[in-house]
Amino acid sequence: MNIQWYPGHMTKARRMMQEDIKLIDIVIELVDSRIPFSSKNPDIDELAKNKYRLILLNKSDLADDAVTTKWENYYKNKDFAVAKINARDGMGMKSINNIVQEACKEKIERDRKRGIINRPIRAMIVGIPNVGKSTFINSYARKACTKVGNKPGVTKGKQWIRLGKNIELLDTPGILWPKFDDEAVGLRLAFIGSINDEILSITDIAVELIKFLQANYCNTLVQRYNIESVDDPVQMLTGIAEKRQCIKKGGELDYDKAAALLIDDFRSGKLGRITLETPKED
C-alpha cells in the first residue's frame, strides 16, 4: 500500500517553523514509541541543525518496553538527548526540565559569562500529527493551555507557553513530510492514526496490521478475540467479525466494522504492548 498525505496547511506550518527556528535554543521532538523511526520527521533534522535536540519517546506505555530501550540507546548514540515518557499519565515528565537544562548547559554557561542570568530557555515542540504534543504540553505545564484532540491536525496555529522562569515553549502544528520514500513508513503512520483515516481503506489497513501481528506477536489476536489462528489474514479478520458480531443488515459480515474495531484496539493498547519497528544496525 502506497499511502501519502500532505495537506496544504502543513506547507504553511513548515514555513512558519522555518521562520521561528532562529528564536529557539532547543528543539523537543515527540515521537511515538511504537514507531520511533517512522514517526520522526526527517525534515526536522534540516530545520533544527545547529540547535540542541531532545527526543521524547511518548506513549511508551503502549510499546514493547525492551524495544523502546533499544530505541532510546539508538538515538542517544546519535547524540540526541532522549527520554521515555507517557504524557497522558505523567510518567517521565518530572525529569524533562533537568534534561533540557543539561542539554543546553553550554548555552547557559555562555549566557552567564556574558552577564545574562536566568534568561529562559526557548524550546520548540515539534512532532507529527496525533503523536500527543498537546497532551504533553498540558501535562508539562500542569494546566490546560492547548486544545487537545484525538485526531490529527487539532493544533493549527502557533503559541508560546511560559513555564515558570526557566523555559518558554513554542507549540507548533503537527506536520508530516511531502513524500514517504518507504511504503512501510506510510503504513505504520496509518496504524497509529497519524494519517487521516478518511483517506484510507480501513479494511486494507487492518489486513496489513494482521500480517504484522501474525509475524511478530503471533498469539495476540487469538488471545484477544478467541479466534482460531490461520495463515490467511482475511480469514483472521473474518474470525474477528464473527466473534464480535460485526454483521450488516441481512446477515452479511461487516468487515469495515471489524477492521475499525481491530485498529482501535491496537491504538488504545488493548492488544498489549506492541512495537512496529526495531532499530537497524548502522
N, C-alpha and C positions, 0 to 999 in steps of 0.2 A: 504494500500500500504506500503510495507516494502522497503524503499529507503535507500541505503547505498552507500557512496562514500568516498574513502580514497586513492587517488593515491599515488604512491611511493615517489614523491617529498615532500609530507607532512611529511613523516617519517624523511627524511633528515633535513627538516626545523625545526622540533621539536627538534632534537638533537642539531642543531645549537643554538636554543634559550636556551636550557639547559646549553650549554657552556657559553653563553654570559650573562646569568642572574646574575652572580656574579659581573658583572661590573655595575649593574643597581641599581638606588635608588628607582625609581617608575615605575610601570607598568601601562600604559594607555591602557585600553581595549575599543575598539569601538564595540558597539552592535547596531543592527537595532531596532529602536523604535517600529516597527510593531511587532517584536518578541523578546523582551528584554531578555527572558529566553532562548529560543531555539537558539538564535544567540550568547549566551555566552558560550564559550568553557570551559567545566568543567576541562579539562587538565591544563588550565592556573592557576587555584587555587593552584594546586600542584606545578607547575613551579615557581609561584610567591609568595610562602609562605615566610613570614618574610620581604616582600617588601611593601612599600606604594602602594596603589591601587587607581586608578581613573577610573570610568566607564563613558563613553560618550555615551549618547543615541542619536545616529546620525540618520539622515533622519527624524527628528521629525516633519517636515512639512507634511510627508506622513501618519503620525499616528494620531489616535484619541487623542487629547490633554489631555482630562480628564484622560484617561487610562495611558498616558505617565507620568503624575504627580503621579499616584499611583505607577508606577514602580520606579520613582525617589525616592519616600519615602521608598519603599521596599528595595532598595539597600542601602540607607542611614542607614536604621535600621540594616543592616548587616555590618556596619562600613566601607563602601566604600565612598570615595568622589565621587560625581555624578554631571553631568551637562547635560542639554538638548542642543543639537546643531543641526545645519544643515550646514555641511561643505561646501555644494555647493554654498549657498548664504551668508555664513559668520555668520549666526545667532548663537549667543552664544560663538563665537570664542574669543572675546576680554577678556572674563573672565577666560580663561584657564590658563594663566600664573599665575594669582593670586591664582587660585585653586591649582595648582601644588606647588607653594611656601608655601601655607598654609598646604597642605598635608605633605610636607617634612620639616616643621618648626623644628621638633625635631632634624633631621639630620643636618640642617643648624646651629642650636644652638650648637650642639656637635662639628661641624667643627670650629665654631667661638671660642669656649673655647680652642680648640687645636691650635689656631692661623692660621687656614686655612680660608682665607677670599675670597669670590667671586668664590669659586670653582663651576663650572657649575653643575647643577642637571642633572643626566643622566637618561633619560626616554626611556623605550622600548615601542614601539607602536605595539599592537597586535590586532588581530581580525580575524574572519572567512573570507573566500573569498567573495568578492563583497559587503563588508559592508561599503566601502568608505574610506579606510585608505589613499590611495594615494591622493584622493581629499582633505581629512582632512590635510595631511601634506603640500600640496601645498598652501592651504588656511592659515594654521598656519604660514608657513614660508614666505607667501606673494610672492612666486615665484614658478615657475615650477621646482621642484627639484626631482620629482619622475615621473615615467611613469604612466599615468592614463588610465584606460580602463574600459569598461562596461561589462566585462566578468570575471568570477572567474579565478584567477591564473596569473594575469598580473605581479605582483611583485614576482620574483623567487629568488632573492638573498637578501643580507642584505646591508644596507648602513647607515652611520652616517650622520646626518644633524645638523649643528650648528645653533642655533637660538640666535644671539647676545651673550652676556656674561653669560646669566643665565641658558640656557638649551641646552643640546645636546640630540638629538633624534636618537634612533636606530630603523630604519624601519625593519619590518620582513615580510616574505610572509604570506599570509592568510592560516591558517590551520584549519581543522576540527578535529574530534577525531575518533578513529578507528571504533567505533560501536555506533549507536544511539539506546539506550535501549528502547526508546519510539518511536513508529512508527510515532506519530503525529509530533515529532521534525523534522524528515527527510522530512515530507510533507511540513511543514512550511518553512524549508530551501529551498525546491524546489520552493515554491510560490515566494520567494523574489529573486531567482536567484543565490543562493549560492551553488547549486548543478549544475554540468554541464548539460545543457538542452539536450545535445546529448544522454545522457544515460536514458532519461525519456520518457514516453509516454505523450506528451503534452496534448492530449485529456483527458486522465485519470486525469492528474493534474488539468485541467480546471473543470472537473466534481466535483472533491473534493472541489475546491475553490467555486464553485456554491453552494454546500451543506452548506459550512460555511456561505456564504453571505446570503443564504435563512434563516438560523437560527439566524443570528446576525445583519445583515444590510439588512433587508427584501426588501426595495424599491430601493436599489442601482441599480440592473440590469434592473428593469422596467424603471427607470428614464433615465439611460444611453443609453439603446438600444431601448426604446419604444416598449417593448415586453410585452406579457401577463404573469402574474405571475401564474405559475403552480408548483405543488409539485415535479414533476419529473425533476431532474437536467439535464438529457439528453434532455428533451423537451425544457428546457430553453436554452441549447446550440444550439438546432435546431432553436429556435427563433432568436438567435443572428446571426446564419449563414444566415438565410433568410433575416433579416433586413439589414445586411451588405454585402449582395450579395457575400457570400463566396461559390462560385459554381465552380465545376470542369468542364472540357470539357465533354459534353454530358448531362449537366444539373443536375448532382448529387451534393448534398450539400458537401462542403469541411469542414468537422468537424475539421481537424487539423488546417486549416487556421483560423476558428472561435475561436478555443481554444487559438491559439497563439495571436490573437487579444485581447481576454479577459485577458490573463496573462500579456500582455504588458500594457494594460490599468490599471491593478492593480498596476504593478510595477512602473509605471510613475505617479501614483496618479490621473488618470483620473476618477477613480471610487469614488474618495473622500478620506477622511482621515479615514483609516481603521487599526485597531489593531487586530491581530490574537490570542492574548492570554492575560489574566489578571493575576495579582499576586495571588498565592494561600496563604491562611492564614496559618502561621506556627502553 
